[in-house]
Amino acid sequence: MIGGGGREHALCWALRRSQRVTDVVCAPGNAGIAALATCIPVQQDDVADMLRVVDEVQPQLVVVGPEVPLAAGIVDALAARGIRAFGPTQAAAQLESSKAFTKDFLNRHNIPTAHSVTVTTMDAAREALPRFSLPVVLKADGLAAGKGVVIATTPAEADGAVEELLPMNGSVVIEEFLEGEELSFFALCDGTHAVAIAAAQDHKRIGEGDTGPNTGGMGAYSTDALLPDELRTWLLQHVAQPTVDGMKAEGTPFKGVLFCGIMLTADGPKVLEFNTRWGDPETQAILLRMETDVMDLIDASIDGTAHALQVKMKPGASVCVILASAGYPASAEKDVVIHGLDATLPAGVEVFHSGTALNAEGETVTAGGRVLGVTAASDNLRRALGKAYDALAGISFRGMQFRRDIGWRALKRE
């Protein structure tokens, strides 16, 4: 397992539950993952360093969690060594690593998305911006850890956002603002077929009521109600399968998990973005509901048999509430001791570590912006939320912050 966040902890947890997995090694891992797997330090943006660990461990399978190793080409390097790997090639991972590539791809293949223009200079941006109504969306072209998006409400704010984002990757996507409710739809792809896994709804902003700056995600929930049969079929037919077909036709077949960021607009669903891996914190919630062995998904993707797979989810709901460090998302207070992790958890509750480490005294401490994901499942969302918030009440560390309104849209509908 490559990665060291909450998504990777949840994946290690799911892999450990598989009858077909005998041992798990995680590089680099974290303090929580260390209870399930042997953790080995690694630089996740350095293919040579990741291959060093692979050569040392000699695994039968490598599962790649984050986007950075995928964009760096780790799956290509593993394939050249004859090692089974779960995730897309570097070329296929462009669906996440380049917003400009994705917008062009969506338009080429008539997949519904917002109108946009890609610019590479301030002059081009100032020429294009007046053609967009306010608010307008500005996106850094490359990877930005979920934080490279600005929604500008004034011309001055839009101009400043382009000046800030342009140096990141040399280009910025200027995009029409879409109104509606966001949905994270996950499809398993094998290069030819796309099958639905599940849907979740993330809470990106740091503050309750969706206020404040964007983060990597402050919590997520997953229910069957998020993905009624008609919407599931539509998203497969009009988004996921056309994406797989288009990538195959262009000589870059996509294998792995396709995370479709969807806006449910008055004109129908439209693609906001793609991620080419499991989401975080959506994965924590989804895997707690999943009845299908995660190895069935991995083998189907690698072997080209996804069309024969039906992913089964437990009825009901699951939720993940993120506990973040003081200062997040602008900064992260590290090496703060975390209390309460030794408590016995009730059935249906798991605490997945996102940014933790062990200090010299063997205590678990904060090691990142997002620290823990308290995750719970129950027969409905309200009960799942109750279990999660009850469990996190026993956990504390200096400066701990979390949102108390995860799932608020669904609760409002109820």
Secondary structure, 3 states (H helix, E strand, C coil): CEECCHHHHHHHHHHHCCCCCCCCEEEECCCCHHHCCEECCCCCCCHHHHHHHHHHHCCCEEEECCHHHHHHCHHHHHHHCCCEEECCCCCCCHHHHCHHHHHHHHHHCCCCECCEEEECCHHHHHHHHHHCCCCEEEEECCCCCCCCEEEECCHHHHHHHHHHHHHHHCCEEEEECCCCEEEEEEEEEECCCEEEEEEEEECCEEECCCEEEECCCCEEEEEHHHCCHHHHHHHHHHHHHHHHHHHHHCCCCCEEEEEEEEEEECCEEEEEEEECCCCCCHHHHHHHHECCCHHHHHHHHHHCCHHHCCCCECCCEEEEEEEECCCCCCCCCCCCECECCCCCCCCCEEEEECCEEECCCCCEEECCCEEEEEEEEECCHHHHHHHHHHHHCCCECCCCECCCCCCHHHHHHC
